[in-house]
Amino acid sequence: MTALTLDDDCGFPAGYFVLGSVGCDRMADVEGSSDADGSEIILWPEKEKSLVEGFRDRGADNQVFFVDPSGALCSRASGHAIDVQGDRLVLRHRRPATYPYPNRFSHPFPKFKYSQHTGEITVHFETDPSYPEPGEATSDAWKSKTYVLTSVPLRKPRTVLDDASQFFTTNIFRPIGAAFGGATGHAATAEEVATLELRGDEVLEEEKREEDEVDDSAEVFRRLRVVALADKADSDKTMTEKARRRRQWVVRGLRKSNARTGGI
């Protein structure tokens, strides 16, 4: 059965709904149930299994969302809209228009659209999401990009044994001097050092490899990110299955009654 939608473009169910990540089996969640401006939207284990309003714990409302008449995605717990700050989703209070409009402080809220066919949630901006200051160079490149919501895998911290194992695996066929940038090798360049220090969540989405997709951290939460794809069709062809699942979402609408009993 196809869910009722607010409009033909939005794709979300009318009324309240929850958003579940296929990639990490967690729910979109306003961190700490906060209503403060700028609070981050993260992924957290599901707090309430029932989709029947009368059976739900209202303490789980920070995992419930709706689309308001203006088309903004909003948190049920606070009523505040969801904005994009950098590449993160954050809670945003309504703000008065300030000159020059739009700007980082005051701008139209992005529109979120859900595809039941692909399971993806895309983000649509009315203006350049970098909100350049007056006098800054501007570009229309943002208009040709596709902005997609994805979960971010979190790997457990590396141990000394992990580092030692990688060192010997990488350098077993190289002269030991070369491994340290000695006379028989070369000194590590700034680019190489930056690559070694690059965190998993900083790797470009289209450049992620299978090892970048390891998600074995004992931490309960996971992060959400909005990724900008210059060529989504090409990215779709080259990404791993795990990366594809991280872009997919299950959207479930809340209902007033129990479908089996007709009760509230």
matplotlib code that plots the C-alpha trace (Angstrom):
import matplotlib.pyplot as plt

x = [0.0, 1.4, 1.6, -0.3, 1.9, 1.8, 2.2, 3.4, 7.0, 7.6, 7.3, 6.9, 3.7, 1.2, 1.3, 4.0, 6.6, 9.9, 13.1, 15.2, 18.6, 18.9, 22.7, 23.1, 19.7, 19.2, 16.7, 17.1, 17.1, 17.4, 20.5, 19.8, 16.1, 17.3, 15.2, 18.2, 19.0, 21.8, 21.2, 22.5, 20.3, 22.1, 21.3, 20.3, 18.7, 15.0, 13.3, 9.7, 8.6, 4.9, 3.6, 0.2, -0.1, -1.8, 0.8, 3.9, 6.1, 6.1, 9.7, 10.5, 9.1, 12.6, 12.7, 9.4, 9.2, 6.7, 6.6, 5.0, 2.8, 5.9, 7.6, 10.1, 11.1, 10.4, 10.9, 7.7, 9.3, 10.1, 8.3, 11.5, 12.6, 15.6, 18.4, 21.7, 24.8, 27.9, 27.1, 25.2, 21.5, 20.6, 17.6, 16.8, 14.6, 12.7, 14.6, 13.7, 15.0, 18.2, 20.0, 21.5, 19.0, 19.6, 22.6, 24.0, 21.9, 18.6, 17.6, 14.8, 14.8, 15.9, 13.3, 13.7, 12.3, 11.9, 11.9, 9.9, 11.5, 15.2, 14.7, 16.9, 16.3, 17.6, 18.0, 16.9, 18.1, 16.5, 19.9, 23.6, 23.9, 27.3, 25.6, 28.6, 29.1, 28.7, 31.8, 32.7, 33.1, 29.9, 29.2, 26.2, 28.0, 25.7, 22.7, 24.1, 24.9, 22.6, 22.5, 21.9, 21.4, 23.6, 24.7, 28.4, 30.1, 32.1, 35.1, 36.3, 39.6, 42.7, 45.0, 48.8, 48.6, 46.4, 49.0, 51.9, 50.1, 49.4, 53.0, 54.5, 51.9, 52.6, 56.4, 57.3, 58.6, 60.2, 63.6, 63.2, 64.8, 62.2, 59.4, 60.7, 61.6, 65.3, 68.1, 66.9, 63.4, 61.9, 60.5, 56.8, 55.2, 52.5, 50.0, 50.9, 50.8, 47.4, 46.2, 47.4, 45.7, 42.4, 39.5, 37.0, 34.2, 36.3, 36.8, 34.8, 31.7, 32.5, 36.0, 35.1, 36.6, 35.3, 37.6, 36.2, 32.7, 33.7, 31.1, 32.2, 32.4, 30.8, 29.5, 25.7, 25.3, 26.1, 26.4, 24.3, 25.8, 24.5, 26.9, 27.1, 27.4, 28.6, 27.6, 25.1, 24.6, 28.3, 28.5, 25.5, 27.5, 30.7, 29.7, 29.8, 26.6, 27.3, 27.5, 24.2, 22.5, 23.8, 21.9, 18.6, 15.9, 12.8, 10.0, 7.1, 4.1, 2.4, -1.3, -4.1, -5.4, -4.1, -4.7, -5.4, -7.9, -9.1, -8.2, -6.5]
y = [0.0, 3.4, 5.9, 9.1, 12.0, 15.7, 16.6, 15.0, 16.2, 15.6, 11.8, 11.7, 10.5, 13.1, 13.7, 12.4, 9.8, 8.3, 8.0, 4.8, 4.3, 1.1, 1.3, 1.3, 0.3, 3.6, 6.4, 10.0, 11.7, 15.2, 14.8, 14.9, 15.7, 19.3, 22.2, 24.6, 26.3, 24.4, 21.0, 18.2, 15.6, 12.2, 8.5, 6.7, 3.3, 3.3, 4.4, 3.4, 0.4, 1.1, 3.3, 3.8, 7.2, 6.1, 3.5, 5.6, 7.1, 10.8, 10.8, 9.4, 12.5, 13.6, 10.7, 11.9, 14.4, 16.1, 18.4, 21.7, 23.7, 25.6, 22.3, 22.4, 19.2, 19.6, 17.9, 16.9, 17.4, 21.1, 22.1, 23.6, 23.1, 21.1, 23.1, 22.2, 23.7, 22.8, 19.1, 18.4, 18.5, 20.8, 22.1, 25.7, 28.2, 30.5, 33.8, 37.2, 38.1, 40.1, 42.0, 41.0, 38.1, 35.2, 34.7, 32.1, 33.4, 33.9, 31.9, 29.7, 26.3, 23.5, 21.1, 17.3, 14.8, 11.1, 8.6, 5.5, 3.9, 4.4, 4.9, 8.0, 11.4, 14.4, 18.0, 20.9, 24.5, 27.7, 29.5, 28.7, 26.7, 28.2, 31.6, 33.7, 37.1, 40.3, 40.8, 37.1, 35.3, 33.4, 30.4, 28.5, 25.1, 24.2, 24.2, 21.2, 19.1, 16.5, 16.7, 13.3, 12.4, 9.5, 7.8, 7.8, 4.6, 4.7, 2.5, 1.5, 3.2, 1.7, -0.1, -0.3, -3.8, -2.6, 0.1, -2.4, -4.9, -2.3, -1.1, -4.5, -5.4, -2.2, -2.3, -6.0, -5.8, -2.3, -1.4, -0.4, 2.9, 3.7, 3.0, 5.9, 8.2, 7.4, 7.5, 4.5, 6.0, 9.4, 11.8, 11.7, 14.6, 16.8, 15.2, 11.7, 12.8, 14.3, 11.1, 9.0, 11.4, 11.6, 10.4, 7.9, 10.5, 12.9, 10.6, 11.8, 9.7, 8.7, 7.7, 5.4, 1.9, -1.3, -0.7, 2.8, 1.2, -0.7, 0.2, -1.6, 1.1, 0.3, 3.9, 4.0, 7.0, 7.5, 10.8, 12.0, 13.9, 15.7, 14.9, 16.9, 14.8, 16.5, 13.4, 11.3, 8.8, 8.1, 7.9, 5.4, 3.1, 3.1, 3.0, -0.1, -1.9, -0.7, 2.9, 2.4, 1.2, 4.1, 6.4, 4.5, 5.2, 3.6, 6.1, 4.9, 7.0, 7.1, 6.2, 6.9, 3.3, -0.3, -1.7, -5.2, -4.2, -0.8, 0.4, 3.6]
z = [0.0, -1.0, 1.9, 1.6, 0.9, 1.7, -2.0, -5.2, -4.7, -1.1, -0.9, 2.9, 4.6, 5.6, 9.4, 11.6, 10.6, 11.6, 9.5, 9.8, 8.2, 6.2, 6.5, 10.2, 11.6, 13.6, 13.6, 12.8, 16.2, 17.6, 19.8, 23.5, 22.8, 22.7, 21.4, 21.2, 17.9, 16.1, 17.8, 15.6, 14.0, 14.5, 14.3, 17.5, 18.2, 18.0, 21.2, 20.5, 18.3, 18.2, 15.3, 17.1, 18.6, 21.8, 22.5, 22.0, 24.6, 24.1, 25.2, 21.8, 20.0, 19.2, 16.6, 15.0, 12.1, 9.9, 6.9, 7.6, 5.1, 3.9, 2.9, 5.7, 7.5, 11.2, 14.5, 16.4, 19.8, 19.3, 16.2, 14.9, 11.3, 10.1, 8.3, 6.7, 8.3, 6.4, 5.7, 9.0, 9.7, 12.6, 14.4, 13.4, 15.0, 12.6, 12.2, 10.9, 7.4, 7.7, 4.9, 2.6, 2.3, 2.1, 4.4, 6.8, 9.7, 7.7, 4.6, 3.2, 4.8, 2.4, 1.2, 1.8, -0.7, -0.3, -3.1, -2.4, -5.5, -4.5, -0.7, -0.9, 0.6, -1.4, -0.2, -2.3, -1.8, -3.2, -3.0, -2.8, 0.5, 1.1, 1.5, 0.2, 1.9, -0.1, -2.3, -2.3, -5.6, -6.5, -8.6, -10.0, -9.6, -6.6, -8.9, -10.9, -7.8, -6.2, -2.4, -0.8, 2.9, 4.1, 7.3, 8.2, 9.3, 12.5, 13.0, 16.4, 17.5, 16.1, 18.6, 18.7, 17.3, 14.4, 13.5, 13.8, 11.6, 9.0, 9.1, 8.5, 5.9, 4.0, 4.3, 4.2, 0.7, 1.1, 2.5, 6.1, 5.4, 2.8, 5.3, 7.4, 4.6, 4.9, 2.4, 0.4, 0.1, 0.2, 2.9, 3.2, 1.4, 2.9, 0.6, 1.9, 5.5, 5.0, 3.4, 6.4, 8.8, 6.9, 9.0, 7.6, 7.6, 5.6, 2.6, -0.4, -0.8, -4.3, -3.3, -0.4, -0.6, 1.1, 4.1, 4.6, 5.1, 8.2, 10.9, 14.1, 16.7, 20.1, 20.2, 20.2, 17.9, 14.2, 12.2, 9.4, 6.5, 3.4, 0.5, -2.7, -5.8, -9.0, -11.0, -9.1, -12.0, -12.1, -8.3, -8.3, -10.7, -8.7, -5.1, -3.0, -1.8, 1.7, 0.5, -1.4, 1.8, 3.8, 1.4, 1.8, 4.3, 5.6, 6.3, 8.4, 9.2, 12.6, 12.8, 15.2, 15.6, 15.7, 12.3, 13.7, 16.5, 15.4, 18.9, 19.8]

ax = plt.figure().add_subplot(projection="3d")
ax.plot(x, y, z, "-o")
ax.set_aspect("equal")
plt.show()
